[in-house]
């Protein structure tokens, strides 16, 4: 079965690179459709038409705390002590 994940390209690109039966990653060039990119500190990039993966452990990015706070819902969450 061929796998072609949609959305969340920052998560799926490393998965596709490591999965023999994966072929494509849906990719949005800006953050207007998929605004997850606004929450992380590193963006995937293209070089000569190829998607370049991060060369750091894990997924290659960290969440930007200020952005997470900016876009987080205010009343939808309850803090558990």
Backbone atoms as SQL, in Angstrom:
CREATE TABLE atoms (id INTEGER PRIMARY KEY, chain TEXT, resi INTEGER, resn TEXT, atom TEXT, x REAL, y REAL, z REAL);
INSERT INTO atoms VALUES
  (1, 'A', 1, 'UNK', 'N', 0.846, -1.172, 0.000),
  (2, 'A', 1, 'UNK', 'CA', 0.000, 0.000, 0.000),
  (3, 'A', 1, 'UNK', 'C', 0.893, 1.238, 0.000),
  (4, 'A', 2, 'UNK', 'N', 0.656, 2.114, -0.927),
  (5, 'A', 2, 'UNK', 'CA', 1.415, 3.364, -1.004),
  (6, 'A', 2, 'UNK', 'C', 0.799, 4.384, -0.049),
  (7, 'A', 3, 'UNK', 'N', 1.645, 5.079, 0.683),
  (8, 'A', 3, 'UNK', 'CA', 1.212, 6.076, 1.660),
  (9, 'A', 3, 'UNK', 'C', 1.552, 7.468, 1.133),
  (10, 'A', 4, 'UNK', 'N', 0.571, 8.372, 1.164),
  (11, 'A', 4, 'UNK', 'CA', 0.758, 9.766, 0.744),
  (12, 'A', 4, 'UNK', 'C', 0.043, 10.665, 1.749),
  (13, 'A', 5, 'UNK', 'N', 0.695, 11.027, 2.856),
  (14, 'A', 5, 'UNK', 'CA', 0.021, 11.794, 3.900),
  (15, 'A', 5, 'UNK', 'C', -0.345, 13.214, 3.470),
  (16, 'A', 6, 'UNK', 'N', -1.413, 13.706, 4.070),
  (17, 'A', 6, 'UNK', 'CA', -1.906, 15.053, 3.788),
  (18, 'A', 6, 'UNK', 'C', -1.778, 15.920, 5.038),
  (19, 'A', 7, 'UNK', 'N', -1.699, 17.229, 4.816),
  (20, 'A', 7, 'UNK', 'CA', -1.566, 18.223, 5.876),
  (21, 'A', 7, 'UNK', 'C', -0.309, 17.972, 6.699),
  (22, 'A', 8, 'UNK', 'N', -0.042, 18.847, 7.602),
  (23, 'A', 8, 'UNK', 'CA', 1.079, 18.751, 8.545),
  (24, 'A', 8, 'UNK', 'C', 2.374, 18.264, 7.891),
  (25, 'A', 9, 'UNK', 'N', 2.786, 18.934, 6.820),
  (26, 'A', 9, 'UNK', 'CA', 3.988, 18.501, 6.104),
  (27, 'A', 9, 'UNK', 'C', 5.241, 18.542, 6.980),
  (28, 'A', 10, 'UNK', 'N', 5.277, 19.406, 7.966),
  (29, 'A', 10, 'UNK', 'CA', 6.438, 19.462, 8.854),
  (30, 'A', 10, 'UNK', 'C', 6.577, 18.173, 9.659),
  (31, 'A', 11, 'UNK', 'N', 5.468, 17.506, 9.924),
  (32, 'A', 11, 'UNK', 'CA', 5.491, 16.216, 10.613),
  (33, 'A', 11, 'UNK', 'C', 5.661, 15.055, 9.640),
  (34, 'A', 12, 'UNK', 'N', 5.031, 15.137, 8.489),
  (35, 'A', 12, 'UNK', 'CA', 4.998, 14.004, 7.565),
  (36, 'A', 12, 'UNK', 'C', 6.239, 13.861, 6.688),
  (37, 'A', 13, 'UNK', 'N', 6.951, 14.920, 6.414),
  (38, 'A', 13, 'UNK', 'CA', 8.122, 14.819, 5.531),
  (39, 'A', 13, 'UNK', 'C', 9.175, 13.846, 6.075),
  (40, 'A', 14, 'UNK', 'N', 9.552, 13.917, 7.362),
  (41, 'A', 14, 'UNK', 'CA', 10.507, 12.923, 7.878),
  (42, 'A', 14, 'UNK', 'C', 9.931, 11.504, 7.856),
  (43, 'A', 15, 'UNK', 'N', 8.640, 11.378, 8.088),
  (44, 'A', 15, 'UNK', 'CA', 7.985, 10.065, 8.042),
  (45, 'A', 15, 'UNK', 'C', 8.074, 9.466, 6.642),
  (46, 'A', 16, 'UNK', 'N', 7.762, 10.260, 5.630),
  (47, 'A', 16, 'UNK', 'CA', 7.821, 9.779, 4.246),
  (48, 'A', 16, 'UNK', 'C', 9.256, 9.402, 3.868),
  (49, 'A', 17, 'UNK', 'N', 10.223, 10.182, 4.314),
  (50, 'A', 17, 'UNK', 'CA', 11.620, 9.880, 3.998),
  (51, 'A', 17, 'UNK', 'C', 12.069, 8.553, 4.605),
  (52, 'A', 18, 'UNK', 'N', 11.468, 8.162, 5.720),
  (53, 'A', 18, 'UNK', 'CA', 11.873, 6.946, 6.425),
  (54, 'A', 18, 'UNK', 'C', 10.967, 5.747, 6.157),
  (55, 'A', 19, 'UNK', 'N', 9.946, 5.904, 5.329),
  (56, 'A', 19, 'UNK', 'CA', 8.978, 4.837, 5.085),
  (57, 'A', 19, 'UNK', 'C', 9.083, 4.370, 3.635),
  (58, 'A', 20, 'UNK', 'N', 9.445, 3.101, 3.420),
  (59, 'A', 20, 'UNK', 'CA', 9.667, 2.615, 2.055),
  (60, 'A', 20, 'UNK', 'C', 8.461, 2.726, 1.123),
  (61, 'A', 21, 'UNK', 'N', 7.257, 2.599, 1.655),
  (62, 'A', 21, 'UNK', 'CA', 6.066, 2.625, 0.794),
  (63, 'A', 21, 'UNK', 'C', 5.405, 4.002, 0.735),
  (64, 'A', 22, 'UNK', 'N', 6.069, 5.031, 1.241),
  (65, 'A', 22, 'UNK', 'CA', 5.535, 6.392, 1.164),
  (66, 'A', 22, 'UNK', 'C', 6.097, 7.075, -0.081),
  (67, 'A', 23, 'UNK', 'N', 5.276, 7.883, -0.738),
  (68, 'A', 23, 'UNK', 'CA', 5.703, 8.484, -2.000),
  (69, 'A', 23, 'UNK', 'C', 5.678, 10.007, -2.021),
  (70, 'A', 24, 'UNK', 'N', 4.645, 10.603, -1.461),
  (71, 'A', 24, 'UNK', 'CA', 4.457, 12.046, -1.592),
  (72, 'A', 24, 'UNK', 'C', 4.082, 12.661, -0.254),
  (73, 'A', 25, 'UNK', 'N', 4.364, 13.956, -0.122),
  (74, 'A', 25, 'UNK', 'CA', 3.921, 14.755, 1.022),
  (75, 'A', 25, 'UNK', 'C', 3.178, 15.957, 0.465),
  (76, 'A', 26, 'UNK', 'N', 1.964, 16.166, 0.925),
  (77, 'A', 26, 'UNK', 'CA', 1.243, 17.380, 0.542),
  (78, 'A', 26, 'UNK', 'C', 1.927, 18.554, 1.233),
  (79, 'A', 27, 'UNK', 'N', 2.226, 19.616, 0.489),
  (80, 'A', 27, 'UNK', 'CA', 2.986, 20.736, 1.036),
  (81, 'A', 27, 'UNK', 'C', 2.308, 22.049, 0.678),
  (82, 'A', 28, 'UNK', 'N', 2.148, 22.908, 1.667),
  (83, 'A', 28, 'UNK', 'CA', 1.593, 24.245, 1.459),
  (84, 'A', 28, 'UNK', 'C', 2.736, 25.249, 1.565),
  (85, 'A', 29, 'UNK', 'N', 2.898, 26.073, 0.551),
  (86, 'A', 29, 'UNK', 'CA', 4.042, 26.985, 0.492),
  (87, 'A', 29, 'UNK', 'C', 3.987, 28.131, 1.488),
  (88, 'A', 30, 'UNK', 'N', 2.806, 28.488, 1.952),
  (89, 'A', 30, 'UNK', 'CA', 2.718, 29.597, 2.905),
  (90, 'A', 30, 'UNK', 'C', 1.992, 29.133, 4.162),
  (91, 'A', 31, 'UNK', 'N', 1.718, 30.064, 5.044),
  (92, 'A', 31, 'UNK', 'CA', 1.045, 29.699, 6.291),
  (93, 'A', 31, 'UNK', 'C', -0.406, 30.175, 6.325),
  (94, 'A', 32, 'UNK', 'N', -0.977, 30.471, 5.176),
  (95, 'A', 32, 'UNK', 'CA', -2.362, 30.943, 5.138),
  (96, 'A', 32, 'UNK', 'C', -3.362, 29.790, 5.182),
  (97, 'A', 33, 'UNK', 'N', -3.013, 28.655, 4.598),
  (98, 'A', 33, 'UNK', 'CA', -3.904, 27.498, 4.600),
  (99, 'A', 33, 'UNK', 'C', -3.637, 26.637, 5.825),
  (100, 'A', 34, 'UNK', 'N', -2.387, 26.340, 6.048),
  (101, 'A', 34, 'UNK', 'CA', -1.982, 25.505, 7.177),
  (102, 'A', 34, 'UNK', 'C', -1.106, 26.356, 8.089),
  (103, 'A', 35, 'UNK', 'N', -1.691, 26.912, 9.131),
  (104, 'A', 35, 'UNK', 'CA', -0.953, 27.868, 9.963),
  (105, 'A', 35, 'UNK', 'C', -0.120, 27.221, 11.064),
  (106, 'A', 36, 'UNK', 'N', 0.041, 25.902, 11.045),
  (107, 'A', 36, 'UNK', 'CA', 0.925, 25.215, 11.988),
  (108, 'A', 36, 'UNK', 'C', 2.339, 25.793, 11.916),
  (109, 'A', 37, 'UNK', 'N', 2.731, 26.228, 10.729),
  (110, 'A', 37, 'UNK', 'CA', 4.079, 26.775, 10.534),
  (111, 'A', 37, 'UNK', 'C', 4.330, 28.009, 11.400),
  (112, 'A', 38, 'UNK', 'N', 3.277, 28.689, 11.806),
  (113, 'A', 38, 'UNK', 'CA', 3.440, 29.872, 12.663),
  (114, 'A', 38, 'UNK', 'C', 3.861, 29.496, 14.079),
  (115, 'A', 39, 'UNK', 'N', 3.711, 28.228, 14.437),
  (116, 'A', 39, 'UNK', 'CA', 3.975, 27.782, 15.800),
  (117, 'A', 39, 'UNK', 'C', 5.363, 27.190, 16.009),
  (118, 'A', 40, 'UNK', 'N', 6.133, 27.007, 14.950),
  (119, 'A', 40, 'UNK', 'CA', 7.417, 26.320, 15.076),
  (120, 'A', 40, 'UNK', 'C', 8.582, 27.222, 14.670),
  (121, 'A', 41, 'UNK', 'N', 9.772, 26.857, 15.146),
  (122, 'A', 41, 'UNK', 'CA', 10.933, 27.732, 14.972),
  (123, 'A', 41, 'UNK', 'C', 11.719, 27.504, 13.685),
  (124, 'A', 42, 'UNK', 'N', 11.514, 26.395, 12.984),
  (125, 'A', 42, 'UNK', 'CA', 12.235, 26.122, 11.739),
  (126, 'A', 42, 'UNK', 'C', 11.247, 25.690, 10.672),
  (127, 'A', 43, 'UNK', 'N', 11.463, 26.166, 9.464),
  (128, 'A', 43, 'UNK', 'CA', 10.600, 25.805, 8.342),
  (129, 'A', 43, 'UNK', 'C', 11.358, 24.899, 7.373),
  (130, 'A', 44, 'UNK', 'N', 10.646, 23.963, 6.785),
  (131, 'A', 44, 'UNK', 'CA', 11.232, 23.162, 5.712),
  (132, 'A', 44, 'UNK', 'C', 11.451, 24.065, 4.506),
  (133, 'A', 45, 'UNK', 'N', 12.439, 23.747, 3.713),
  (134, 'A', 45, 'UNK', 'CA', 12.765, 24.574, 2.550),
  (135, 'A', 45, 'UNK', 'C', 12.953, 23.693, 1.320),
  (136, 'A', 46, 'UNK', 'N', 12.935, 24.339, 0.163),
  (137, 'A', 46, 'UNK', 'CA', 13.168, 23.654, -1.103),
  (138, 'A', 46, 'UNK', 'C', 14.522, 24.055, -1.669),
  (139, 'A', 47, 'UNK', 'N', 15.163, 23.109, -2.358),
  (140, 'A', 47, 'UNK', 'CA', 16.398, 23.391, -3.083),
  (141, 'A', 47, 'UNK', 'C', 16.347, 22.596, -4.383),
  (142, 'A', 48, 'UNK', 'N', 16.391, 23.298, -5.497),
  (143, 'A', 48, 'UNK', 'CA', 16.321, 22.662, -6.817),
  (144, 'A', 48, 'UNK', 'C', 15.092, 21.766, -6.961),
  (145, 'A', 49, 'UNK', 'N', 13.992, 22.174, -6.368),
  (146, 'A', 49, 'UNK', 'CA', 12.748, 21.424, -6.478),
  (147, 'A', 49, 'UNK', 'C', 12.579, 20.296, -5.481),
  (148, 'A', 50, 'UNK', 'N', 13.569, 20.068, -4.628),
  (149, 'A', 50, 'UNK', 'CA', 13.489, 19.016, -3.611),
  (150, 'A', 50, 'UNK', 'C', 13.221, 19.624, -2.242),
  (151, 'A', 51, 'UNK', 'N', 12.450, 18.935, -1.433),
  (152, 'A', 51, 'UNK', 'CA', 12.199, 19.351, -0.062),
  (153, 'A', 51, 'UNK', 'C', 13.391, 18.925, 0.785),
  (154, 'A', 52, 'UNK', 'N', 13.998, 19.857, 1.476),
  (155, 'A', 52, 'UNK', 'CA', 15.182, 19.593, 2.289),
  (156, 'A', 52, 'UNK', 'C', 14.749, 19.369, 3.735),
  (157, 'A', 53, 'UNK', 'N', 15.060, 18.194, 4.263),
  (158, 'A', 53, 'UNK', 'CA', 14.703, 17.876, 5.647),
  (159, 'A', 53, 'UNK', 'C', 15.699, 18.504, 6.610),
  (160, 'A', 54, 'UNK', 'N', 15.251, 18.749, 7.833),
  (161, 'A', 54, 'UNK', 'CA', 16.132, 19.252, 8.881),
  (162, 'A', 54, 'UNK', 'C', 17.168, 18.175, 9.216),
  (163, 'A', 55, 'UNK', 'N', 18.341, 18.585, 9.593),
  (164, 'A', 55, 'UNK', 'CA', 19.416, 17.649, 9.919),
  (165, 'A', 55, 'UNK', 'C', 19.645, 17.568, 11.428),
  (166, 'A', 56, 'UNK', 'N', 18.597, 17.773, 12.190),
  (167, 'A', 56, 'UNK', 'CA', 18.676, 17.690, 13.642),
  (168, 'A', 56, 'UNK', 'C', 17.820, 16.516, 14.111),
  (169, 'A', 57, 'UNK', 'N', 18.047, 16.021, 15.319),
  (170, 'A', 57, 'UNK', 'CA', 17.281, 14.873, 15.807),
  (171, 'A', 57, 'UNK', 'C', 15.776, 15.148, 15.869),
  (172, 'A', 58, 'UNK', 'N', 15.021, 14.082, 15.828),
  (173, 'A', 58, 'UNK', 'CA', 13.565, 14.200, 15.926),
  (174, 'A', 58, 'UNK', 'C', 12.969, 14.798, 14.673),
  (175, 'A', 59, 'UNK', 'N', 11.983, 15.634, 14.856),
  (176, 'A', 59, 'UNK', 'CA', 11.301, 16.254, 13.721),
  (177, 'A', 59, 'UNK', 'C', 12.046, 17.469, 13.184),
  (178, 'A', 60, 'UNK', 'N', 13.028, 17.955, 13.949),
  (179, 'A', 60, 'UNK', 'CA', 13.855, 19.044, 13.455),
  (180, 'A', 60, 'UNK', 'C', 13.345, 20.431, 13.776),
  (181, 'A', 61, 'UNK', 'N', 12.327, 20.531, 14.596),
  (182, 'A', 61, 'UNK', 'CA', 11.825, 21.844, 14.988),
  (183, 'A', 61, 'UNK', 'C', 11.369, 21.807, 16.435),
  (184, 'A', 62, 'UNK', 'N', 11.208, 22.981, 17.007),
  (185, 'A', 62, 'UNK', 'CA', 10.643, 23.131, 18.351),
  (186, 'A', 62, 'UNK', 'C', 9.510, 24.127, 18.266),
  (187, 'A', 63, 'UNK', 'N', 8.614, 24.054, 19.213),
  (188, 'A', 63, 'UNK', 'CA', 7.509, 25.008, 19.246),
  (189, 'A', 63, 'UNK', 'C', 7.997, 26.344, 19.792),
  (190, 'A', 64, 'UNK', 'N', 7.533, 27.427, 19.184),
  (191, 'A', 64, 'UNK', 'CA', 7.814, 28.783, 19.654),
  (192, 'A', 64, 'UNK', 'C', 6.776, 29.115, 20.725),
  (193, 'A', 65, 'UNK', 'N', 7.213, 29.211, 21.964),
  (194, 'A', 65, 'UNK', 'CA', 6.285, 29.431, 23.077),
  (195, 'A', 65, 'UNK', 'C', 5.445, 30.693, 22.900),
  (196, 'A', 66, 'UNK', 'N', 6.054, 31.762, 22.417),
  (197, 'A', 66, 'UNK', 'CA', 5.312, 33.017, 22.236),
  (198, 'A', 66, 'UNK', 'C', 4.196, 32.839, 21.213),
  (199, 'A', 67, 'UNK', 'N', 4.467, 32.114, 20.147),
  (200, 'A', 67, 'UNK', 'CA', 3.441, 31.885, 19.117),
  (201, 'A', 67, 'UNK', 'C', 2.335, 30.983, 19.639),
  (202, 'A', 68, 'UNK', 'N', 2.700, 29.962, 20.403),
  (203, 'A', 68, 'UNK', 'CA', 1.687, 29.069, 20.974),
  (204, 'A', 68, 'UNK', 'C', 0.764, 29.862, 21.892),
  (205, 'A', 69, 'UNK', 'N', 1.331, 30.726, 22.720),
  (206, 'A', 69, 'UNK', 'CA', 0.511, 31.556, 23.609),
  (207, 'A', 69, 'UNK', 'C', -0.368, 32.514, 22.816),
  (208, 'A', 70, 'UNK', 'N', 0.177, 33.071, 21.739),
  (209, 'A', 70, 'UNK', 'CA', -0.573, 34.023, 20.923),
  (210, 'A', 70, 'UNK', 'C', -1.804, 33.382, 20.294),
  (211, 'A', 71, 'UNK', 'N', -1.666, 32.172, 19.787),
  (212, 'A', 71, 'UNK', 'CA', -2.757, 31.533, 19.059),
  (213, 'A', 71, 'UNK', 'C', -3.592, 30.569, 19.902),
  (214, 'A', 72, 'UNK', 'N', -3.229, 30.363, 21.153),
  (215, 'A', 72, 'UNK', 'CA', -3.965, 29.429, 22.007),
  (216, 'A', 72, 'UNK', 'C', -5.348, 29.970, 22.340),
  (217, 'A', 73, 'UNK', 'N', -6.285, 29.071, 22.481),
  (218, 'A', 73, 'UNK', 'CA', -7.622, 29.471, 22.916),
  (219, 'A', 73, 'UNK', 'C', -7.575, 29.935, 24.359),
  (220, 'A', 74, 'UNK', 'N', -8.375, 30.911, 24.693),
  (221, 'A', 74, 'UNK', 'CA', -8.330, 31.472, 26.046),
  (222, 'A', 74, 'UNK', 'C', -9.282, 30.763, 27.012),
  (223, 'A', 75, 'UNK', 'N', -10.499, 30.516, 26.590),
  (224, 'A', 75, 'UNK', 'CA', -11.495, 29.966, 27.509),
  (225, 'A', 75, 'UNK', 'C', -11.682, 28.461, 27.367),
  (226, 'A', 76, 'UNK', 'N', -11.093, 27.873, 26.363),
  (227, 'A', 76, 'UNK', 'CA', -11.351, 26.464, 26.084),
  (228, 'A', 76, 'UNK', 'C', -10.543, 25.517, 26.966),
  (229, 'A', 77, 'UNK', 'N', -9.548, 26.016, 27.674),
  (230, 'A', 77, 'UNK', 'CA', -8.665, 25.151, 28.439),
  (231, 'A', 77, 'UNK', 'C', -8.792, 25.413, 29.933),
  (232, 'A', 78, 'UNK', 'N', -8.622, 24.382, 30.701),
  (233, 'A', 78, 'UNK', 'CA', -8.611, 24.485, 32.150),
  (234, 'A', 78, 'UNK', 'C', -7.259, 24.008, 32.648),
  (235, 'A', 79, 'UNK', 'N', -6.610, 24.811, 33.458),
  (236, 'A', 79, 'UNK', 'CA', -5.305, 24.437, 33.985),
  (237, 'A', 79, 'UNK', 'C', -5.477, 23.410, 35.097),
  (238, 'A', 80, 'UNK', 'N', -4.711, 22.335, 35.010),
  (239, 'A', 80, 'UNK', 'CA', -4.739, 21.296, 36.036),
  (240, 'A', 80, 'UNK', 'C', -3.483, 21.446, 36.869),
  (241, 'A', 81, 'UNK', 'N', -3.652, 21.609, 38.155),
  (242, 'A', 81, 'UNK', 'CA', -2.497, 21.827, 39.034),
  (243, 'A', 81, 'UNK', 'C', -1.835, 20.534, 39.419);
